[in-house]
Amino acid sequence: MLENHAGQTVLTERNEFQPLYFKDSLDIINPHGCIGVVTLWSQREWVIRRFKECGLDLAPESSPIAVFGNLYGNGLKHLIVNLLYNPQITHLVVCGNNRSGSLQEMEGFFKDGVEVHETLGVRHNRVIGTNRLIDVRLSPGLFKRPPQVVSLGDVAGVDFDKRLRAFFHFPFQIAQDEIPERIKIELTEPEVASFPCNHRGFTIIKNTPLEAWKELIFCLHRFAPVVNLGPRKGCRKELQNVKVVVERPAEEPAGILVKYGFDIEAFHQYQERLLSAELRADEPYNYGNRINAYFGVDAISVCIGKLRANSQDRGAFISLWDGRSDLTSDVSTPCMVSIFLRVFEGSLTLTATFRVHNAVDAWLQNFYGLIRLQEVICRAIDVPSGAITVISHSVGTNTADYERVLGVIKEKEKRFEFSPDPHGQFSISVEEGVIIVKHLYEGNVINQYMSKKAERIQYELKRDRAISDIGHAIYIGRQLERAESCLLSGKPFVVS
């Protein structure tokens, strides 16, 4: 046992802190300490600096603090596994920006426990009272001595310094023989494979945001190769330059969204943040600030003015990327980098470009933010809303968080969907010794193809990009083959 100058007891070498996950994303202070500090969505470096300013002992040989770590997105399960493997951690001190409800999910895990929850055919454990899904093997019952969760509030809040010093004023005693054995749980990653394709050639067109998201998840699952982004980011399934068009962007029922693990109230909060210029001291950036204040201009108001003055103005373009600082920054930089607004065919369309995109957790939330932004501008210029397009230069899924992906895939594999080809329809007939294919759009013939050979018509249709839907193309191919067969045999041709 070791004792520091404050009379606080720390651990011997054989019980040093050894994380199983995200080692390179943690700041280990004293590997023999017994306190973990969770900074939620606040930058670890910023919180550590605040601790130093408050006079906390952060010396590697004497500090009671073992580690500082964030709790973003779906990191709760990794935190739990790390704690099970390091039972010498007796306290979790939570202080930071509770932006996504991570604090309540972590507190709920230890206080209220978990319940079995099945979504889209996949069994999970869900933290009671929340929507947080974790590995079905993880539960608070695994802890022989759960760590005590102590929330000191927002690190930027009033009286934080006082609360911090008051907590660390007391010694932290831990007897060596009271430390439980390590429990090692490896979070399994499902085996994933990708089918051959052009990894930069995907365009998805759907009517609703949720249907578009599900198609995006399917394309990533089936076609994206696994890439290793290094020790901090790990493995991803990634596609490049994916374009998703949603023709009728609108809010969907909360009951449908929750089926896929989404919370409409969280989306509403995100929408409000996107319209706010506020930037907290512990945030490297946020979209609302970049749009509404960062460059010294309220971009939303300026774009409204442009479009009011000239509805055909193509200068309503908002950039969120600051090349002066973002290119050289060592901290987080904006994923969404631009927004283009255009009144086209009588409605306001919006195109957003993302540098990188988390398809599972962030894509739909980001899209709902864009819906709200579009609504605000539509009301201001008195123009109906049109399609929203999202272009993602790098979009991917974390292979360590694949349960929801597999649920979407299983659902899609059970359904056969039909959607009309936006390029039009075709009528096929055999007349006077030739195959005749008429290209129809809204009841009008816009082109005609004639030949004795189905193959020639096939190549002409391809040349003219007359068909956009692969299912439609397969159907037309079947009918052309039958028409040529009937032409050769003399039998009458009837479209089946």
LUMBADREN-890843 format. One record per residue (C-alpha): residue number from 1; residue in three letters; x, y, z. Coordinates in nm, 4 decimals, padded with zeros to 6 digits. Each point is the difference from the previous one (the first is absolute). Layout:
NUM_ALA_X_Y_Z
...
// end
This chain:
1_MET_00.0000_00.0000_00.0000
2_LEU_00.1096_00.3584_-00.0663
3_GLU_-00.1087_00.3153_00.1817
4_ASN_00.0147_00.3511_-00.1501
5_HIS_00.0590_00.3300_00.1789
6_ALA_-00.3732_00.0448_00.0655
7_GLY_-00.0234_-00.3352_00.1754
8_GLN_-00.1807_-00.1503_-00.2953
9_THR_00.0594_-00.3685_-00.0640
10_VAL_00.0798_-00.1135_-00.3530
11_LEU_00.0629_-00.3435_-00.1425
12_THR_00.2959_-00.2269_-00.0426
13_GLU_00.1517_-00.0820_-00.3333
14_ARG_-00.1858_-00.3255_-00.0567
15_ASN_-00.3308_00.1912_-00.0127
16_GLU_00.0965_00.2730_-00.2413
17_PHE_-00.2580_00.1398_-00.2393
18_GLN_-00.0017_-00.1967_-00.3260
19_PRO_-00.2765_00.0987_-00.2454
20_LEU_-00.1238_-00.2624_-00.2434
21_TYR_-00.1579_00.2576_-00.2310
22_PHE_00.0931_00.3475_-00.1288
23_LYS_00.3367_00.0119_00.1746
24_ASP_00.1184_00.2713_-00.2388
25_SER_-00.3096_00.2097_00.0719
26_LEU_00.0571_00.0082_00.3774
27_ASP_00.2303_00.2185_00.2084
28_ILE_00.1536_-00.2254_00.2642
29_ILE_00.1267_00.2066_00.2963
30_ASN_00.0995_-00.2465_00.2731
31_PRO_-00.0480_-00.3615_-00.1101
32_HIS_-00.0228_-00.0954_00.3705
33_GLY_-00.2761_00.2519_00.0762
34_CYS_-00.3544_-00.0966_00.0959
35_ILE_-00.2039_00.2826_-00.1587
36_GLY_-00.1145_00.0315_-00.3602
37_VAL_-00.1089_00.3388_-00.1325
38_VAL_-00.2657_-00.0039_-00.2730
39_THR_-00.0156_00.3253_-00.1985
40_LEU_-00.3052_-00.0930_-00.2104
41_TRP_00.0073_00.2217_-00.3140
42_SER_00.2531_00.2509_00.1348
43_GLN_00.3572_-00.0132_-00.1259
44_ARG_00.2214_-00.1972_00.2371
45_GLU_00.2848_00.2493_-00.0414
46_TRP_-00.2271_00.2864_00.1057
47_VAL_-00.1278_-00.1844_00.3077
48_ILE_00.3516_-00.1041_00.1040
49_ARG_00.1075_00.3627_-00.0221
50_ARG_-00.2900_00.1006_00.2272
51_PHE_00.1061_-00.2666_00.2530
52_LYS_00.3523_00.1408_-00.0006
53_GLU_-00.1316_00.3531_00.0476
54_CYS_-00.1914_-00.1252_00.3057
55_GLY_00.3212_-00.1389_00.1486
56_LEU_-00.0863_-00.3701_-00.0357
57_ASP_00.2832_-00.2502_00.0291
58_LEU_00.0634_-00.1387_-00.3490
59_ALA_00.3472_-00.1398_00.0654
60_PRO_00.0505_-00.3488_-00.1500
61_GLU_00.1409_-00.1420_00.3245
62_SER_-00.2454_00.1489_00.2509
63_SER_-00.3286_00.1067_-00.1591
64_PRO_-00.3124_-00.1945_00.1018
65_ILE_-00.1220_00.0454_-00.3596
66_ALA_00.0747_-00.2908_-00.2268
67_VAL_-00.1456_00.1255_-00.3264
68_PHE_-00.1972_00.2669_-00.1853
69_GLY_-00.2324_-00.1103_-00.2811
70_ASN_-00.2875_00.1289_-00.2126
71_LEU_-00.3367_-00.1690_-00.0390
72_TYR_-00.1192_00.0648_-00.3540
73_GLY_-00.2694_-00.1766_-00.2021
74_ASN_-00.0140_-00.3698_00.0736
75_GLY_00.3064_-00.0143_00.2241
76_LEU_-00.1837_-00.1209_00.3116
77_LYS_00.0591_-00.3679_-00.0724
78_HIS_00.3742_00.0565_-00.0420
79_LEU_00.0101_00.1940_00.3284
80_ILE_-00.1761_-00.2867_00.1789
81_VAL_00.2426_-00.2595_-00.1368
82_ASN_00.2990_00.2127_00.1014
83_LEU_-00.1410_00.0371_00.3532
84_LEU_-00.0600_-00.3751_00.0358
85_TYR_00.3638_-00.0592_-00.0905
86_ASN_00.1155_00.2694_00.2444
87_PRO_-00.1980_-00.0622_00.3205
88_GLN_00.2395_00.2221_00.1960
89_ILE_-00.1950_00.3011_-00.1347
90_THR_-00.2256_00.0849_00.2933
91_HIS_-00.1380_00.3357_-00.1173
92_LEU_-00.1077_00.1475_-00.3329
93_VAL_00.0104_00.3785_00.0156
94_VAL_-00.2210_00.1457_-00.2729
95_CYS_00.0446_00.3611_-00.1086
96_GLY_-00.0573_00.1375_-00.3463
97_ASN_-00.2447_00.0886_-00.2714
98_ASN_-00.2862_-00.2498_00.0288
99_ARG_-00.1001_00.0605_-00.3598
100_SER_-00.1623_-00.3329_-00.0875
101_GLY_-00.1239_-00.1314_00.3355
102_SER_00.3107_-00.2160_00.0555
103_LEU_-00.0010_00.0810_00.3725
104_GLN_-00.3548_-00.1309_00.0505
105_GLU_00.0807_-00.3153_-00.1962
106_MET_00.3095_-00.0728_00.2084
107_GLU_-00.1752_00.0764_00.3294
108_GLY_-00.3006_-00.2056_-00.1090
109_PHE_00.2157_-00.3026_-00.0781
110_PHE_00.1287_-00.0231_00.3582
111_LYS_-00.3120_00.1281_00.1767
112_ASP_-00.2942_-00.1420_-00.1978
113_GLY_00.1631_-00.2864_-00.1891
114_VAL_-00.0826_-00.1374_-00.3414
115_GLU_-00.2824_-00.1811_-00.1732
116_VAL_00.0037_-00.2337_-00.2958
117_HIS_-00.1152_00.1817_-00.3107
118_GLU_-00.0459_-00.1409_-00.3472
119_THR_00.0003_00.2290_-00.2986
120_LEU_-00.0164_-00.1175_-00.3603
121_GLY_00.0722_-00.3562_00.1109
122_VAL_00.3175_00.0765_00.1983
123_ARG_00.0139_-00.0419_00.3805
124_HIS_00.1664_00.2733_00.2043
125_ASN_00.0080_00.1187_00.3568
126_ARG_-00.1574_00.3443_00.0340
127_VAL_00.0740_00.2333_00.2880
128_ILE_-00.3340_00.0322_00.1785
129_GLY_-00.1646_00.3370_-00.0566
130_THR_00.2176_00.0850_-00.3018
131_ASN_00.0401_-00.0978_-00.3648
132_ARG_00.3628_-00.1081_00.0473
133_LEU_00.0626_-00.3499_-00.1352
134_ILE_00.3088_-00.1948_00.1089
135_ASP_00.1407_-00.3495_-00.0399
136_VAL_-00.2436_-00.2595_00.1344
137_ARG_00.2784_-00.1431_00.2207
138_LEU_00.0480_00.3232_00.1960
139_SER_-00.1935_00.0685_00.3198
140_PRO_00.0726_00.1662_00.3382
141_GLY_-00.0219_-00.3433_00.1633
142_LEU_00.3483_-00.0759_-00.1364
143_PHE_00.1496_00.2535_00.2428
144_LYS_00.0798_-00.1432_00.3423
145_ARG_00.0645_00.3562_00.1136
146_PRO_-00.1415_00.2558_-00.2467
147_PRO_00.1823_00.3324_-00.0212
148_GLN_-00.1732_00.2944_00.1615
149_VAL_-00.1158_00.2518_-00.2610
150_VAL_00.0481_00.3573_00.1218
151_SER_-00.1323_00.2810_-00.2197
152_LEU_00.1681_00.3340_00.0653
153_GLY_-00.2078_00.1751_-00.2653
154_ASP_00.1095_00.1938_-00.3017
155_VAL_00.3677_00.0899_00.0072
156_ALA_-00.1012_00.3429_-00.1327
157_GLY_-00.2644_00.0482_00.2689
158_VAL_-00.0085_00.2317_00.2984
159_ASP_00.1764_-00.1278_00.3132
160_PHE_00.1613_-00.2911_-00.1868
161_ASP_00.3390_00.0803_00.1563
162_LYS_-00.1520_-00.0168_00.3481
163_ARG_-00.1724_-00.3330_-00.0649
164_LEU_00.3154_-00.1473_-00.1520
165_ARG_00.2237_00.0971_00.2921
166_ALA_-00.2600_-00.1171_00.2536
167_PHE_-00.0155_-00.3453_-00.1552
168_PHE_00.3759_-00.0500_-00.0200
169_HIS_00.0479_00.1338_00.3531
170_PHE_-00.0802_-00.3451_00.1409
171_PRO_00.2496_-00.2894_-00.0125
172_PHE_-00.0839_-00.3011_-00.2117
173_GLN_00.0786_-00.3197_00.1864
174_ILE_00.0013_-00.3394_-00.1706
175_ALA_00.1302_-00.3181_00.1540
176_GLN_00.1924_-00.2338_-00.2260
177_ASP_-00.1983_-00.3039_00.1080
178_GLU_-00.3275_00.1769_-00.0811
179_ILE_00.0761_00.0318_-00.3695
180_PRO_-00.2032_-00.2546_-00.2014
181_GLU_00.1529_-00.2102_-00.2744
182_ARG_00.0191_00.1455_-00.3483
183_ILE_-00.2820_-00.1018_-00.2355
184_LYS_00.0933_-00.0049_-00.3658
185_ILE_-00.2735_00.0289_-00.2618
186_GLU_00.0897_00.0383_-00.3644
187_LEU_-00.2600_00.1828_-00.2041
188_THR_-00.0325_-00.2142_-00.3100
189_GLU_-00.0110_00.1546_-00.3418
190_PRO_-00.2162_-00.1781_-00.2568
191_GLU_00.1768_-00.1235_-00.3085
192_VAL_-00.0788_00.2368_-00.2821
193_ALA_00.0843_-00.0210_-00.3700
194_SER_-00.0506_00.2266_-00.2980
195_PHE_-00.1257_-00.0795_-00.3471
196_PRO_00.1891_00.1373_-00.3015
197_CYS_-00.1147_00.3427_-00.1141
198_ASN_00.1177_00.3525_-00.0737
199_HIS_00.0458_00.1229_00.3554
200_ARG_-00.0468_00.3602_-00.1147
201_GLY_-00.3128_-00.0419_-00.2135
202_PHE_-00.3034_-00.0243_00.2297
203_THR_-00.3054_00.2220_-00.0413
204_ILE_-00.3058_-00.0664_00.2146
205_ILE_-00.3370_00.1628_-00.0734
206_LYS_-00.2857_-00.0527_00.2464
207_ASN_-00.3123_00.1871_00.1068
208_THR_00.0582_00.0087_00.3777
209_PRO_00.3054_00.0483_00.2254
210_LEU_-00.0349_-00.3339_00.1788
211_GLU_-00.0344_-00.1978_-00.3239
212_ALA_00.3083_00.1770_-00.1341
213_TRP_00.1948_-00.0798_00.3186
214_LYS_-00.0946_-00.3683_-00.0193
215_GLU_00.1111_-00.0200_-00.3642
216_LEU_00.3295_00.1686_00.0926
217_ILE_00.0573_-00.2539_00.2776
218_PHE_-00.0752_-00.2843_-00.2413
219_CYS_00.2467_00.1309_-00.2594
220_LEU_00.2727_00.0357_00.2619
221_HIS_-00.0606_-00.3483_00.1357
222_ARG_00.0013_-00.1663_-00.3390
223_PHE_00.2606_00.1963_-00.1947
224_ALA_00.2314_00.1971_00.2306
225_PRO_00.3480_-00.1426_00.0576
226_VAL_00.1478_-00.0035_00.3502
227_VAL_00.2697_00.2641_00.0461
228_ASN_00.2252_00.0536_00.3012
229_LEU_00.0143_00.3656_00.1029
230_GLY_00.2735_-00.0527_00.2574
231_PRO_00.0080_-00.0655_00.3761
232_ARG_-00.2281_00.2892_00.0957
233_LYS_-00.2806_-00.0678_-00.2469
234_GLY_00.0292_-00.3733_-00.0618
235_CYS_-00.1744_-00.1836_-00.2836
236_ARG_-00.2831_00.1377_-00.2105
237_LYS_-00.2050_-00.1142_-00.2957
238_GLU_00.0373_00.2981_-00.2309
239_LEU_-00.1351_00.1294_-00.3300
240_GLN_00.1046_00.3212_-00.1714
241_ASN_-00.2026_00.2827_-00.1544
242_VAL_-00.3418_-00.1470_00.0688
243_LYS_-00.2920_00.2201_-00.1079
244_VAL_-00.3364_-00.0402_00.1714
245_VAL_-00.3035_00.1889_-00.1288
246_VAL_-00.3185_00.0192_00.2100
247_GLU_-00.2851_00.1291_-00.2140
248_ARG_-00.2483_00.0755_00.2782
249_PRO_00.2003_00.0852_00.3147
250_ALA_-00.2283_00.0192_00.3029
251_GLU_-00.0108_-00.1122_00.3616
252_GLU_-00.1095_-00.3604_00.0516
253_PRO_-00.2088_-00.1478_00.2846
254_ALA_00.1896_-00.0456_00.3255
255_GLY_-00.1247_-00.3593_00.0300
256_ILE_00.1597_-00.0965_-00.3304
257_LEU_00.3287_00.1724_00.0793
258_VAL_00.0353_-00.1645_00.3419
259_LYS_-00.0265_-00.3417_-00.1680
260_TYR_00.3374_00.0743_-00.1549
261_GLY_00.1547_00.1439_00.3169
262_PHE_-00.0674_00.3704_-00.0692
263_ASP_-00.1555_00.2520_00.2395
264_ILE_-00.2086_00.2778_-00.1564
265_GLU_00.0566_00.2265_00.3009
266_ALA_00.3765_-00.0348_-00.0406
267_PHE_-00.0454_00.0949_-00.3651
268_HIS_-00.1989_00.3084_00.1030
269_GLN_00.2756_00.1071_00.2403
270_TYR_00.2566_-00.0477_-00.2751
271_GLN_-00.2102_00.2145_-00.2346
272_GLU_-00.0043_00.2861_00.2498
273_ARG_00.3778_-00.0221_00.0483
274_LEU_00.0473_00.0260_-00.3764
275_LEU_-00.1779_00.3373_00.0069
276_SER_00.1961_00.1298_00.3005
277_ALA_00.3213_00.2002_-00.0297
278_GLU_00.1174_-00.0903_00.3513
279_LEU_00.3401_-00.1674_00.0390
280_ARG_00.1006_-00.1328_00.3397
281_ALA_00.3551_00.0344_00.1259
282_ASP_00.0448_-00.3773_00.0037
283_GLU_-00.1176_-00.0482_-00.3602
284_PRO_00.2509_00.0110_-00.2853
285_TYR_-00.2881_00.0873_-00.2369
286_ASN_-00.3677_-00.0568_-00.0637
287_TYR_-00.2049_00.0369_-00.3162
288_GLY_-00.2279_00.2717_00.1362
289_ASN_00.2933_00.2241_00.0828
290_ARG_00.1720_-00.0639_-00.3335
291_ILE_-00.3220_00.0875_-00.1867
292_ASN_-00.1206_00.2925_00.2085
293_ALA_00.3034_00.1788_00.1441
294_TYR_00.3456_-00.1526_-00.0492
295_PHE_00.0905_00.1878_-00.3189
296_GLY_-00.1501_00.3247_00.1291
297_VAL_-00.3213_-00.0420_-00.1969
298_ASP_-00.3451_-00.1451_00.0675
299_ALA_-00.0034_-00.2178_-00.3121
300_ILE_-00.3650_-00.1034_00.0330
301_SER_-00.1199_00.3619_00.0017
302_VAL_00.2275_00.0904_-00.2912
303_CYS_-00.1277_-00.2931_-00.2087
304_ILE_-00.3597_00.0977_00.0777
305_GLY_00.0732_00.3522_-00.1209
306_LYS_00.1609_-00.1264_-00.3207
307_LEU_-00.2889_-00.2296_-00.0863
308_ARG_-00.2604_00.2629_00.0831
309_ALA_00.1712_00.2441_-00.2346
310_ASN_00.0446_-00.2560_-00.2774
311_SER_-00.1506_-00.3469_00.0296
312_GLN_00.2405_-00.1225_-00.2700
313_ASP_00.3107_00.1166_00.1843
314_ARG_00.2537_-00.2844_00.0106
315_GLY_00.2205_00.1722_00.2556
316_ALA_-00.1847_-00.1301_00.3062
317_PHE_00.2945_-00.2178_00.0975
318_ILE_00.1132_-00.0522_00.3596
319_SER_00.3508_-00.1258_00.0758
320_LEU_00.0769_-00.1506_00.3407
321_TRP_00.3625_-00.0914_-00.0672
322_ASP_00.2736_00.2434_00.1022
323_GLY_00.3128_-00.0910_-00.1903
324_ARG_00.2063_00.2386_00.2133
325_SER_-00.0446_-00.2154_00.3120
326_ASP_-00.1787_-00.3242_-00.0871
327_LEU_00.2715_-00.1325_-00.2300
328_THR_00.2603_00.0133_00.2750
329_SER_-00.2197_-00.0680_00.3039
330_ASP_00.0766_-00.2877_00.2364
331_VAL_-00.3525_00.0060_00.1479
332_SER_-00.3391_-00.0709_-00.1520
333_THR_-00.0885_00.1834_-00.3217
334_PRO_-00.3370_00.0328_-00.1766
335_CYS_-00.1368_-00.3047_-00.1759
336_MET_-00.2636_00.2058_-00.1841
337_VAL_00.1922_00.2441_-00.2182
338_SER_-00.2550_00.1739_-00.2238
339_ILE_-00.3684_00.0713_-00.0643
340_PHE_-00.1369_00.1111_-00.3391
341_LEU_-00.3502_00.1497_-00.0261
342_ARG_-00.1770_00.0308_-00.3348
343_VAL_-00.3576_00.0764_-00.1067
344_PHE_-00.0490_-00.2562_-00.2759
345_GLU_-00.3228_-00.0857_-00.1804
346_GLY_-00.2005_00.2077_00.2456
347_SER_00.1354_-00.1420_00.3286
348_LEU_00.3011_00.0533_00.2237
349_THR_00.2508_-00.2816_-00.0353
350_LEU_00.2918_-00.0489_00.2387
351_THR_00.3268_-00.1820_-00.0606
352_ALA_00.2352_-00.0699_00.2918
353_THR_00.3527_-00.1356_-00.0346
354_PHE_00.1680_-00.2000_00.2741
355_ARG_00.3716_-00.0669_00.0218
356_VAL_-00.0577_-00.3135_00.2112
357_HIS_-00.3211_-00.1593_00.1178
358_ASN_-00.0967_-00.2573_00.2627
359_ALA_-00.2854_-00.1769_-00.1777
360_VAL_-00.1485_-00.1839_00.2983
361_ASP_-00.0271_00.2701_00.2676
362_ALA_00.0559_00.3374_-00.1687
363_TRP_-00.1430_-00.0107_-00.3533
364_LEU_-00.3712_00.0145_00.0825
365_GLN_00.0493_00.2496_00.2830
366_ASN_00.1969_00.2253_-00.2351
367_PHE_-00.2752_-00.0345_-00.2579
368_TYR_-00.2659_00.1076_00.2486
369_GLY_00.2094_00.3064_00.0759
370_LEU_00.0001_00.0856_-00.3708
371_ILE_-00.3796_-00.0430_-00.0128
372_ARG_-00.0348_00.2623_00.2712
373_LEU_00.2433_00.2389_-00.1699
374_GLN_-00.1891_-00.0367_-00.3285
375_GLU_-00.3343_00.0633_00.1739
376_VAL_00.1257_00.3247_00.1543
377_ILE_00.1172_00.1352_-00.3355
378_CYS_-00.3107_-00.1212_-00.1859
379_ARG_-00.2259_00.1917_00.2389
380_ALA_00.2131_00.3119_-00.0299
381_ILE_-00.0061_00.0067_-00.3829
382_ASP_-00.3514_-00.1480_-00.0358
383_VAL_00.1074_-00.2914_-00.2195
384_PRO_-00.0948_-00.3677_00.0544
385_SER_00.2705_-00.2463_00.0995
386_GLY_00.1493_-00.2292_-00.2606
387_ALA_00.2515_-00.2820_-00.0034
388_ILE_00.2958_-00.0195_00.2381
389_THR_00.3201_-00.1559_-00.1328
390_VAL_00.2835_-00.1205_00.2238
391_ILE_00.3415_-00.0680_-00.1521
392_SER_00.2409_-00.1880_00.2267
393_HIS_00.3622_-00.0123_-00.1116
394_SER_00.0717_-00.2746_00.2541
395_VAL_-00.2947_-00.1803_00.1578
396_GLY_00.0374_-00.3081_00.2124
397_THR_-00.1087_-00.2264_00.2813
398_ASN_00.2090_-00.1090_00.2974
399_THR_00.0538_-00.3754_-00.0164
400_ALA_-00.0018_-00.0060_00.3823
401_ASP_-00.3575_00.1337_00.0045
402_TYR_-00.1755_-00.2122_-00.2572
403_GLU_-00.3128_-00.1252_00.1776
404_ARG_-00.2344_00.2671_-00.1345
405_VAL_00.1422_-00.0447_-00.3486
406_LEU_-00.0799_-00.3706_00.0004
407_GLY_-00.3526_00.0747_00.1199
408_VAL_-00.0629_00.2290_-00.2975
409_ILE_00.1466_-00.2576_-00.2383
410_LYS_-00.2205_-00.2805_00.1311
411_GLU_-00.3082_00.2171_-00.0413
412_LYS_00.0921_00.0970_-00.3551
413_GLU_00.0706_-00.3590_-00.1031
414_LYS_-00.3587_-00.0932_00.0922
415_ARG_-00.1554_00.2640_-00.2259
416_PHE_-00.0202_00.0473_-00.3754
417_GLU_-00.0501_00.3623_-00.0903
418_PHE_-00.1299_00.1535_-00.3214
419_SER_00.0500_00.3613_-00.0938
420_PRO_-00.0751_00.1548_-00.3408
421_ASP_00.2985_00.0959_-00.2132
422_PRO_00.0289_00.3807_00.0000
423_HIS_00.1318_-00.0221_-00.3589
424_GLY_-00.3351_-00.1277_-00.1254
425_GLN_-00.1629_-00.3227_-00.1206
426_PHE_00.0040_-00.2051_-00.3210
427_SER_-00.2437_-00.1776_-00.2281
428_ILE_00.1319_-00.2916_-00.2073
429_SER_-00.1622_-00.1516_-00.3051
430_VAL_00.0855_-00.2032_-00.3119
431_GLU_-00.1277_00.1594_-00.3192
432_GLU_00.0806_-00.0663_-00.3667
433_GLY_00.3043_-00.2131_00.0737
434_VAL_00.1723_00.2289_00.2555
435_ILE_00.0033_00.0574_00.3742
436_ILE_-00.1334_00.3439_00.0907
437_VAL_00.0751_00.1548_00.3387
438_LYS_-00.1720_00.3294_00.0866
439_HIS_00.1388_00.2117_00.2825
440_LEU_-00.2933_00.1550_00.1912
441_TYR_-00.0048_00.2819_00.2532
442_GLU_-00.3245_00.1247_00.1517
443_GLY_-00.1912_-00.1711_-00.2794
444_ASN_00.1995_00.1565_-00.2839
445_VAL_00.2390_-00.1788_-00.2390
446_ILE_00.3352_00.1746_00.0359
447_ASN_00.2146_-00.2448_-00.1992
448_GLN_-00.0278_-00.3198_-00.2045
449_TYR_00.2394_-00.2876_-00.0701
450_MET_-00.0388_-00.2510_-00.2870
451_SER_00.2049_-00.3071_-00.0930
452_LYS_-00.0235_-00.3698_-00.0743
453_LYS_00.2617_-00.0612_00.2663
454_ALA_-00.0736_00.0397_00.3707
455_GLU_00.3703_00.0516_00.0669
456_ARG_00.0157_00.3124_-00.2185
457_ILE_-00.2923_00.1567_00.1853
458_GLN_00.1671_-00.0929_00.3288
459_TYR_00.3136_00.1959_-00.0953
460_GLU_-00.2031_00.2976_-00.1241
461_LEU_-00.1911_00.0151_00.3283
462_LYS_00.3290_-00.0107_00.1897
463_ARG_00.1532_00.2682_-00.2226
464_ASP_-00.2938_00.2343_00.0606
465_ARG_-00.0103_-00.0703_00.3757
466_ALA_-00.3678_-00.0677_-00.0534
467_ILE_-00.0278_-00.2306_00.3046
468_SER_00.1194_00.0944_00.3475
469_ASP_-00.1369_-00.2836_00.2148
470_ILE_00.1755_-00.3382_-00.0119
471_GLY_-00.3220_-00.1912_00.0649
472_HIS_-00.1656_00.1821_-00.2885
473_ALA_00.2975_-00.0787_-00.2254
474_ILE_-00.0209_-00.3721_00.0818
475_TYR_-00.3730_-00.0008_-00.0786
476_ILE_00.0513_00.1784_-00.3345
477_GLY_00.2772_-00.2482_-00.0845
478_ARG_-00.2328_-00.2936_00.0614
479_GLN_-00.2686_00.1514_-00.2241
480_LEU_00.2486_00.0764_-00.2800
481_GLU_00.1229_-00.3601_00.0042
482_ARG_-00.3578_-00.1284_-00.0231
483_ALA_-00.0823_00.2448_-00.2812
484_GLU_00.2981_-00.1187_-00.2080
485_SER_-00.0925_-00.3646_00.0618
486_CYS_-00.3581_00.0649_-00.1160
487_LEU_00.1301_00.1871_-00.3041
488_LEU_00.2121_-00.3016_-00.1024
489_SER_-00.2709_-00.2608_00.0688
490_GLY_-00.2931_00.1962_-00.1415
491_LYS_-00.1958_-00.0304_00.3243
492_PRO_-00.1931_00.3054_00.1217
493_PHE_00.1773_00.2125_00.2588
494_VAL_-00.1881_00.1006_00.3123
495_VAL_00.1689_00.1950_00.2809
496_SER_00.0001_-00.2113_00.3184
// end
